[in-house]
Amino acid sequence: MTSYLNSLRNNAIETFNFIQAKSFVQNYDTSSPFIYQKGLSEKIGELLFLPVGGGADRLIRFANSRAGVITSTVITLAAASFWWYSEECSSLILTIIPVSSTINPGIIKFSVYCLTQLSIVGIGLRSFGRYNNSELTNAWKNKTILHINLGAHHNEK
């Protein structure tokens, strides 16, 4: 039973790595990217996922720098201040940015909802396109390619 669960876990990890990969490189030479013909669904999926995926990629790269650590600390302190002193912080924000009083919170919620749903559809389309690409899936199954995670510093050509 334990070996079955380990096998199931390893398959899930491999599937996740295949789906979430930013790009692929040759296993024998990690400096050369794996070039393959992307299908229509993978291209559309990447476009839909780009606002969230591209932002996450840049955010992860930035978070690994000194400036990223300092920025995340300042944002955390600001969030804690807003949590504990919400009335004072709200009046400060309205003083600094007077336009912020005209923004409807419902529009922000709706925009975040739409962006989230489009990203989920984009991940699904990209996954569908990758699994329907026989060249890519065969290379992945034969372990001739490696995945590049979001946020990884890799020179793509």
Steps between C-alpha positions, in 0.01 A plus 500: 500500500783739582671440165171569324461832682861594426446417133181708497681790667791484253259493204316804636828689544611411147165610358514830691857565379395433140195727521653794687833510314589839357708330232702186434870438439695206363597252772852455365565874452305728732614812314307406185121532511275224376328641193171349396196606301235631739138427425225761487357410841843528665560840338159631610552354847835674535343831394221463756743399774752774416359776726526277807781266391724775364442709809571205727819426308628856543383509863686180589816629332468833682431333837837324482686833496584731791261763375228236488555407863487864606189563290319197639587613853360848437184357343453265796542788744251710302249214494537448876460873560189507284362196684546652847447869414255481210322834557822697527654327199185552292501872570874514421449322167210732412722798582794375292294362211172692480386304191482182709165611647336474156606139441217256551619193700258282306686576177828394658345175627345430159830570322693266729231235455516526119881494500499190722247318282685586178825376652339170600360455149843593361673235712247243383541590132878501528492159671263363236731627226808353661341159551379494138850577371654158435852638450494672840336217691736239352803710593359545852424127544845402370663751739685680219377843616492687831250762613584860590294630793345843530752740644803304385775703337540330165614652175235422242578546134 
